């Protein structure tokens, strides 16, 4: 291994198609990690298991791109948060109007609709919601007074299509339809034709009016949500969470776990093995027997026990994975150190009175660096898959959206028997791709640093 220089290692690696493929995949994963860290707030960790944070998203919705392959398109989830605002004043009466316009071109009804708003007012203003359909028919959905306040206040509320007041309001307008509305939901009535209970395609306009008397009213936050069955790039899960966010955040977390565990395991194993091999005699014997004890322990059962009894924190998991990951590296590095310490320049350094620590750091460890780099690359996939396995068993840190945790949630809610493939396949594919990248790099390095494989 000492006969090949760093430049030769670099040149040989650049010639390796497998190694360059691994570097290319790793570059894509690093880019995804940077995008996730920059674009997605870190508060996602604390809000990942908070259902109220995802109430605006649909439940178990398929990815939006699925519609590209369907003849009868699935209703897409719409979040409209940029209404057209109009403000009018006539005498003592003020009107703040928000208009939400969108096209509906699907062969199925939406799941629901939700209006989220915060109103700034004094008194008891009147809130009115109407919808103008593509056929010109205007339906009144809601007419209610907001809670009275003698001083300026801000009122926040969510109005759901399942509210009984909306259903009663629509039932009073049943003469506009040629069929019974008794068993229909509000969204079925709003989006159906007047002659038959079939979806009416075209442009819809939802109008929210806030009437006040002798007051300056405003609607600072206003969002209309039309619930669909398709959403985003990767769809949603049972808790309405956007799986694209989980997959993106899972990338830096997987790289962090894999690289930290691999580097710490290899560095500790390398130092441990080289020191034991160089010292030899009783020191070597004692250190290797301890290594054998750790090596003989069943890693997975111990990791499960430690996760249950101590903590399932992701940082403690990294420590546990490191605890069981260094022993194999120590054995190999010890055997290499036994060969290197017999060479002439090591004996010359000892005769010149150099300290043993200096001999190890300057003359032995540098020759093991190519092996260390290959070991790090090969150890990363093992750390990632082990963490994913523990998380899948429910022993991971639930506050972090790792790929293993996503698969655990999919298993808990029965995603496989329900056919929710978008919840299962993407995290599994990401684990496989990440592991493949480091396997490619590690195998390429192994071929370069191993003289037998080079020949």
N, C-alpha and C positions, 0 to 999 in steps of 0.2 A: 504494500500500500504506500510505502514511503517513496517508491520509485516514480510515482506519478505526481506532477506538480499541480498547483492550483490552476494555472493556465490550461494545462492539458485536461483537467477535470471540466473546466468551463467549455472548452472546445468540444469535448466528447459529449457533454450534455446538450449543447446546441445542435449536435448532429442526431440526437435521439428524438425520433418522432413521438415516441411515447412520452418522454419527458416534456417536450414542448406542448403536447396536447394537455398534459396536466397543468402546466404553467398557464396556458390559455384559459382553462376552466377555472383555475384559482383566481386569475385576474378578473373574470366575470363575477365570481363570488365576492371578491373584495369590493368591486364597484357597487354591487347590490348592497353590501354592508354599509358603504359610505352613504348611499342614497337613503337607506333606512335610518341611519343615525341623524342625518341632516334633515330629512323631510318629515319623519314621524316623531312626535313629541315623546320624551322619555316618560311622561305621565301614563303612557300606555301600559307600563308595567303595573302600576297601582290600579288602573281602571280595567285591566284585561278581564277580571272576574267580577266586574260590577255590572249587573244587568241593566241598570238605569242608564249607563253610558252608551248602550247600544240600542236603545229603544227606537231610535229613528231608522234602524236598518231592518230589512225583512228577515223572516225566520226560514232557515234551511233553503235559501235561494240558490239556484244554479248560477254559474258564471254567465255574465252578459253575452260573451262571444258565442254561446251555444246557439243563439238565435240565427247566426250566420248559416247554420246547417239545417234549420227547420223550415218547413213549408208554412205551418201555422205557428207563428211566433208567440213566445211566452211573454206575458206582460212584464215589462222592465220596471224596476223600482225607481221612482223619481223623487228627488229631494230638491224642492224649489225654494231657494232662500234669497232670491233677488226679485222681489215683486216690483211692479210699477206703482209708485205712490202718488196719490193725488190728495191735495188738501184744499178744502173749501170752507168758507165762512159766510153765513147768511144771518145777519142780525145777531141774536144771542146763541145761535146753533152753529156748532163747528162739526166738520166731517173730515175724518181721516180715512182714506180708502186705499187698500192694497189689492192689486189685481195679479193673479197668477194664471198665465196662459200656457197651455201645452197641448201637444198632439197625442192622440190615443189611437193607435193603429194595430190592435191585437184582437185575436179571436176568442179571448177569454176575459173574464172580469178581473179587476184588481182585487187584491186581498182586503184592502181597507183604505181609508185615508185619515190622516191626522193633521190637525193644525196646531202648531206650537207658536206661542207668542208671549211677549211681555208688553204690557200697556202702561204708559205713564199718564196719570190723570188725577183729577180731584172730583168729588161728587160720586155719581153712579151712572156712568155712561152706558149707552146701549150698544151691544155688539151684535152685528148682523152678518150672516154668511149666506150668500146665494151663489148658484152656479148657472152659467149660460151654456147650454149644450150645442153641439154642432147643428142640430135641427132648429135652433133658435128658441127652443123651449127654456124658460127660466124657472128654476126650482129654488124655493127657499129652504135652507138647511137648518138655520138656527137664528133665534132672536131672543137675546137674554141680556139682563143688566149685570154689569160687573159689581163686585162688592163695594158698598158705599165707603167713602173716605172723605172726611172733612178737610184734610190737608193733602198736598200732592204726595202721591204714592206710586209704587211700581208693582203691578200685579202680573205674575207669571202663571201660565196655565197650558195644559194640553187638552185639546178637544178631539175625541175619538169618534169615528163613524159609528161605533157600537153604542154610543150614548143613546139612551132611550128618548131623550128630547128630540134628537135628529130623526129618529125613526117615526115618532109621532107627527113631526112636522111634515114628513114626506107622505105619511098615510092620509093626512088631511088634503093632499093634492092628488089623491088616487084617481080623480075623474079625468086627469090628463092622460091616463094610460088605459089601454084596452084589455088589460088582464089584472088579476088580483095581486095585490102587494103583500098579502098576509104573511107569507113565509119567506119573503125576500129580505136580504140585508140592505143596508143603506147604499152600499157601493153598487149592488146589483140594480137598484132602482135608478140611481144617478146615471149609470153608464149603459142602460138598456134602451132599446128602441121602444117607441110608444105602442107599436102594434103587437110586438112579441118580445119575449124575454131573451133577446139576443144582444150581444155587445154592439153599441153604436160607435162607429169609428168617426174620427174627425177632430176638430179643435175645440177644446173645453176652456172655459174661463171661470175660475173661482174668484169671487169678489168678497173681500172682508171690509165691512164698514163699521167705523167707530164713531158714534154720535155723542156729542157732549153739549152741555148748556153752560154758558158763562165760564168756560174753562179752556185752557190750552192743552189738548190731548196729543199723544204721540204713540206710535208703535215702534219702539227701537229694534225689537227682534221679531221677525215674522217669517215662518217657514211652513210650507205646505208639503206634506209627504203623501204621495200616492203609492200605496203598497203594491209591490209587484212580486213576481216569482223568479226573477233574474236580476242579479246585481253584481257589479264590479267585475274584476278580472278573475277572482277565484271563488266567488260566491260567499255564502255565510253559513254559520253552523246553527245548532239548536238554540244557542244563547244570543243569536243575532249578530255575533261578532264577525267583522270583516276578516276573512281568512287570508286575504292578501297582506294585511298588516301583520298577522301572525307569522306568515311565511317570510316576509321581509325582515322582521325583527329576529326570526329564528336563525337567519344567516350569520349576522355578527356574533350571536350567542354561540352557535355551533363552532365557528372558527375560534372564538375566544376559549371555549372549553377545550377543544381539541388541541390547539396550539399550546396553551398554558400547561395542560396535563402532559403533553408530549415533551415539551422543553424541560419542565421541572423533573420529569421521570428520567429523561436521558442524561441531564446534567448530574443529577444525584447518583444515578447508576454508574455513570462514567467515572466520577470521582471516587466512588466507593470501590468499584472494581479495580481501577488503576492503583489506588493506594494499597489495596489488599495484595495485588499481584507484585507490586514493587517491594513492599515490606517483606512478604514471604513468611515462612516458618510459622510460629504460633499465632502471630497476628493474622496472617492469611487464613489459617485453619479456623480460627474463631469467627472471623468475619464471614467466611463462606458457609459455616454451619448456621449462622444466623440467617444468611441469605437463603439457605435451603429450607429453614423453618417458614419464612415468609412465602417462599415459592410453593410450599406444600399446602398452604392455606387455600381453601376454595374461595376465590375472589367474590363471585356473585352472591353467594349466601351471606358472606360477611358484609358486603356492601348493603344488602337488604336489611340486615340486622342493625348496622350502624345508622342507616337512614331512619329506621323506625325508632330506635332507642335514643339517639342523640338529636339529630335534626335533619330535615330534608333541604336545608339551604343549599343553593347552587354552589356557593363558595366552599362549604364543607364537603360537598360531593366532589369538587375538584381535588380537595386534599385527600379524600378517600381513594380516588382513582390514581392519584400519584403514589399513594402508599403501596398499592399493589402493582404498579407499573414499572418500577425501576429494577426489579430483581433479575429479569432476563438480560437487560443491558449490562448489569454488573458482572454477570458470568462471562459474557463475551469480551468485555473490556479487560477483565482480569487475565484472560488467556492471551490477549494481545499484549498486555503489559509484561507478562512473563517472557514473551519472545523479544520484545524491544529492549528490556533491561539487560539482556545478555550481549548486546552489541557494543562494539568498541568505544563509540563516543560516549556511551553512558558510563562505562568503566573509567574513561578518561576524566569525565566530569566529577566522578566520585573521588578519583585520586587527586584532583585539583582542590578538593575540599568544598565543593559546592553543597549547599543545603539540599536535603532530600526534597523539600517542598519545591525548591527552585528547579530541581531536575525533573520532577513530575510535571510542573506547569510549563516548563520551557522545552523539554526534550521529548516527553512521552505524549502528553495530551494533544499537542499540535498534530501529531501523526494520526491521531484517532478522530480528528475533526471530520474528515469525509465520511467515516462510518457513523459519526454522531448525526450528521445532517441526514443521511439515509435513514437512520433509526427514527429521527424526529418525524420525517415525512410518513414513514410506515406506521408510526404510533398514533398519529392524529385520527385516522378512521376508527381505530379501536376505541379511543376515548369518546368519540362522537356517538358511535353505536351503543356503547355501554351506557352513556347518559340517556340516550333515547330509550333503551330497554328499561332502565330504572324508572324513567318518567312514564313510560307506557304501563308499567305495573302500578302506577300511582304513588311512586316514592320520590318523584322529582319535586322541584320547587314550583308550586302552582302559580306564583306571582310572576313567573317569567314565561312568555309565550314561545317555548322551545318547540321544535318539531316533534319531539317525543311527547310533550304535554298535549299537543294538538291531537296526536294519534290516541292518546289516553282518553281524551274527551270524546273522540269519535267512537271508541270502544264502549265507553260508559253509556252513550246515548244510542247505541245500536246502529251506527251509520252503515255498516256493511250489509246487514239484512234489509235495511230500508233503501239500499241502492244509492246512498249519498256518496258517490265516487269522488266528487270534488273535495270532500273532507278528508279522504284517505290517501288518494294517489299522490297529490302534490307534495305533502311532507315526506312521504316515503321516497319519492323520486329525488327530492332535494338531499335527503340523507345519502342515497346511493351515489348521486353525482359528486357530492362533496368528498365522500370516501374514495371514489374513483380518481379524483384529481390528485389526491395525496398518494394513492397507490401507484399511479403512473409516475409521479415524481420520485417516489421511493424506489421503485423498481429500476428506473433509469440510473439513479445514483448508485444503487447496489451493483449494477452491471459495471459501472465505471470504477468503483473502489475495490471490487473483488477481482483479483488477477485471473482466477480460473474462469469466471464468467466472461471476462474481457477476451480471453483467448478463444 
